[in-house]
Amino acid sequence: MRTMSQRAPGAALAMERRPTPRPAAGQVRLKVEACAVCRTDLHVVDGDLPDLRYPVTPGHEVVGLVEETGPGVDSDLLGMRMGAAWLAWTCGRCAFCLSGRENLCDAAAFTGYTRDGGFASHMLADAAYLYPLPQRGAPESMAPWMCAGLIGWRALRAAGEAARLGVYGFGSAGQVLARICAWQRRRLHAFTRAGDTAAQRHARTLGAVWAGDSGDAPPEPLDAAIIFAPVGELVPMALQAVRKGGCVVCGGIHMTDIPAFPYRLLWGERKLVSVANLTRADGREFLA
């Protein structure tokens, strides 16, 4: 098999050849059709995440065909197109797992971080953590669903029933959410890097009712805001844009330090929350 791996902190990814692995009990081997690049993959390569081990093969937005099944896995999966996402395995026994919050499991494994991911011709995955995907269609179009879609969906749920929603950082997750919000008839406001008029025009074509710089005030108070950009300075800006009783959701796995800000920005029962990882229930709900 071929894989793009990082051998040491700060090293460039390099193409390697390795023996093609055989799946263990409960696993399948995927022949990778496509793997999208997520901002978290860059955090892995940049060494921003804790407890990195090397070598590591990034990539957790994976679409592939089941090429071999391990013991205990239904052989009917052979040849099926499946998606592998960030959450690769959980213990199933801890308080978090038993209460439907497997995304918080302390023993969890993660694709492309603690387990090798999809920047490769083949990868192993636990069958119970894969998602059936349409057998027709371009795999590269489906790959971003596996994180931008899933994490975006979980962040949107954390934002509640917000009719007026702000999205800070209009990358892949923001673009997926723009389409969902248009379908759900929410008013989405897109905040981009200063002066990025191309991204702002693109946001409007995807259904955003307004698009501007991250430091701009939106034209109306927001019910909630979601921050995908890993920039702590956006937190006070988002709190200032959200009405009393509103919510600011931090949707990334890594963020620079949040600067001090006056209590008045949080006052009024505004909430500041984070989204950590995802659950398989999120995946099933989003894909449906």
C-alpha positions in Angstrom: 0.0 0.0 0.0 1.0 3.6 -0.4 0.7 6.2 2.4 1.5 9.8 3.0 3.1 9.8 6.5 4.8 12.2 8.9 7.8 10.6 10.6 8.7 13.3 13.1 7.4 16.6 14.5 7.7 19.3 11.9 8.7 16.9 9.1 7.0 17.1 5.8 4.6 14.4 4.7 6.4 11.8 2.6 5.1 9.0 0.3 5.9 5.5 1.7 5.2 2.0 0.7 4.1 -0.4 3.4 2.7 -4.0 3.6 -1.0 -3.9 3.0 -2.6 -4.6 6.4 -5.1 -7.4 7.2 -8.1 -6.5 9.2 -8.4 -7.8 12.7 -11.6 -8.9 14.4 -14.3 -6.3 14.0 -12.3 -4.4 11.3 -12.5 -3.9 7.6 -9.9 -2.8 5.1 -11.0 0.1 2.9 -9.6 0.8 -0.5 -9.6 4.6 -0.3 -11.4 6.4 -3.1 -11.0 9.9 -1.7 -9.9 11.7 1.5 -10.6 15.4 2.0 -8.2 17.7 3.9 -9.6 19.2 7.1 -8.1 22.0 9.2 -7.5 19.4 11.9 -5.2 17.5 9.6 -3.0 20.7 9.5 -3.1 20.8 13.3 -1.8 17.2 13.3 1.0 18.0 10.8 1.8 21.3 12.7 2.0 19.4 16.0 -0.7 21.5 17.6 -2.5 18.5 19.2 -1.4 16.7 22.3 -0.1 13.1 22.5 0.9 12.8 18.8 2.7 9.6 18.0 4.9 9.0 14.9 4.8 7.9 12.2 1.3 9.2 11.6 -0.9 9.1 8.5 -3.4 12.0 8.6 -6.8 12.1 7.0 -10.2 11.6 8.6 -12.7 12.5 5.8 -12.5 9.2 4.1 -14.6 7.5 1.4 -13.6 4.0 0.4 -14.7 0.6 -0.7 -14.7 -2.4 1.7 -12.0 -4.6 0.3 -11.7 -7.2 3.1 -13.5 -8.0 6.3 -12.1 -9.3 9.5 -13.5 -11.9 11.8 -17.0 -11.1 13.1 -17.8 -8.6 10.3 -20.6 -9.3 7.9 -19.1 -10.2 4.5 -22.1 -8.5 2.8 -20.2 -5.3 3.3 -17.6 -6.3 0.7 -17.6 -3.9 -2.2 -19.8 -1.4 -0.4 -18.9 2.3 -0.3 -18.4 3.5 3.3 -17.3 6.6 5.1 -14.8 6.9 7.9 -14.8 9.9 10.2 -12.8 11.4 13.1 -14.2 9.1 15.7 -12.6 5.7 15.1 -13.4 3.7 18.3 -14.7 4.2 21.9 -14.6 1.9 24.9 -18.4 1.5 25.2 -18.1 1.1 29.0 -17.4 4.5 30.6 -20.0 6.9 31.9 -19.7 9.0 28.8 -20.3 6.1 26.4 -23.1 4.7 28.5 -24.9 8.1 28.6 -24.8 8.6 24.8 -21.8 11.0 24.9 -19.2 8.7 23.3 -17.6 11.8 21.8 -16.2 12.5 25.3 -14.8 9.0 25.9 -11.3 9.3 27.5 -10.1 6.1 25.8 -11.4 7.0 22.3 -9.3 6.5 19.1 -9.3 9.0 16.3 -8.8 8.5 12.6 -5.7 10.2 11.2 -4.5 11.2 14.7 -4.2 8.3 17.1 -4.8 5.8 14.3 -3.6 6.0 10.7 -6.0 7.7 8.4 -7.0 8.1 4.8 -4.0 9.8 3.2 -3.2 6.4 1.8 -4.3 3.9 -0.8 -5.7 1.6 2.0 -6.7 1.9 5.7 -8.1 -0.2 8.5 -11.3 0.9 10.3 -13.6 -0.6 12.9 -16.8 -1.6 11.0 -19.1 -0.3 13.7 -17.7 3.2 13.2 -18.3 3.4 9.5 -21.2 5.0 7.6 -22.9 3.6 4.5 -22.7 6.1 1.6 -24.4 6.3 -1.8 -22.9 3.8 -4.1 -23.2 6.3 -7.0 -21.7 9.8 -7.2 -18.3 11.3 -6.9 -16.4 10.1 -3.8 -14.5 13.4 -3.6 -17.8 15.2 -3.2 -18.8 13.0 -0.3 -15.5 13.1 1.6 -16.1 16.5 3.3 -19.4 15.1 4.8 -17.2 13.0 7.1 -16.0 16.0 9.2 -17.1 19.4 7.7 -20.6 17.9 7.5 -20.7 15.9 10.8 -19.0 18.5 13.0 -20.9 21.3 11.3 -24.1 19.5 12.1 -23.2 18.9 15.7 -22.3 22.6 16.1 -25.5 23.6 14.5 -27.5 21.5 17.0 -25.5 23.1 19.8 -26.6 26.5 18.5 -30.2 25.5 19.1 -33.1 26.9 17.1 -31.3 30.1 16.1 -33.1 31.8 13.2 -30.2 34.3 12.8 -26.9 32.5 12.8 -23.4 33.7 12.4 -20.5 31.5 11.1 -17.0 32.7 11.7 -14.5 31.0 9.4 -16.2 30.2 6.1 -14.3 27.0 5.1 -15.7 23.6 4.3 -17.9 23.3 7.4 -19.3 26.8 6.9 -20.1 26.0 3.3 -22.0 22.9 4.2 -23.9 24.8 6.9 -24.9 27.5 4.5 -26.8 25.0 2.4 -28.4 23.4 5.4 -29.4 26.8 6.8 -30.9 27.8 3.5 -32.9 24.5 3.5 -34.0 25.1 7.1 -34.9 28.8 6.3 -32.4 30.2 8.8 -30.7 33.5 8.1 -27.0 32.8 7.9 -24.4 35.5 8.3 -20.9 34.6 7.0 -17.8 36.1 8.6 -14.5 35.7 6.6 -10.9 37.0 6.8 -10.7 40.7 6.3 -10.9 41.7 2.7 -11.7 38.2 1.4 -14.4 39.4 -1.0 -14.2 36.2 -3.1 -15.2 34.1 0.0 -17.9 36.6 0.8 -19.4 36.4 -2.7 -19.2 32.6 -2.5 -21.1 32.6 0.8 -23.9 34.7 -0.7 -24.2 32.3 -3.7 -24.7 29.4 -1.1 -27.5 31.3 0.6 -26.0 33.6 3.2 -28.1 36.7 3.7 -25.0 38.7 4.6 -21.3 38.2 4.3 -18.5 40.5 5.7 -15.2 40.7 7.5 -14.8 38.9 10.9 -14.5 42.3 12.6 -17.7 43.7 11.1 -20.9 44.0 13.0 -23.7 42.0 11.4 -26.8 44.0 10.1 -29.0 42.4 12.8 -28.4 40.8 16.3 -27.6 37.1 16.0 -29.4 34.4 17.9 -26.2 32.3 17.9 -22.8 32.1 16.3 -20.5 29.2 15.4 -16.7 29.7 15.3 -14.8 27.3 13.0 -11.7 29.4 12.6 -9.1 28.5 15.3 -8.7 32.1 16.4 -9.4 32.9 20.0 -9.8 36.7 19.2 -13.1 35.8 17.5 -14.8 34.8 20.7 -15.3 38.3 22.1 -16.4 39.5 18.6 -19.0 36.7 18.4 -20.3 37.4 21.9 -20.7 41.1 21.0 -22.7 40.1 17.9 -25.1 37.7 19.8 -28.2 39.0 21.5 -29.0 38.4 25.2 -29.8 34.7 25.8 -27.9 33.7 22.7 -25.1 31.2 22.3 -21.6 31.1 20.9 -20.3 27.7 19.8 -16.6 26.9 19.4 -16.6 24.2 16.7 -12.9 23.4 16.3 -10.5 21.0 18.1 -7.8 23.6 18.5 -8.0 27.4 19.1 -5.5 30.1 20.0 -5.9 31.6 23.5 -9.0 33.6 24.1 -8.1 37.2 25.1 -9.6 38.9 28.2 -12.9 40.6 27.5 -15.4 42.6 29.6 -18.0 40.7 31.5 -20.8 42.7 29.8 -20.2 40.7 26.6 -21.1 37.5 28.4 -23.7 39.0 30.7 -27.4 38.7 29.7 -27.3 34.9 29.9 -25.2 34.4 26.8 -23.6 31.0 26.6 -20.1 30.1 25.4 -19.8 26.3 24.7 -17.6 24.0 22.7 -18.2 21.0 20.5 -15.9 18.0 21.0 -15.6 15.4 18.4 -18.8 13.7 17.3 -21.0 10.7 18.0 -22.2 8.0 15.6 -25.7 9.2 16.2 -24.6 12.6 14.8 -23.4 10.9 11.7 -26.5 8.9 11.1 -28.7 11.9 11.7 -26.7 14.2 9.4 -26.4 11.7 6.6 -30.2 10.9 6.7 
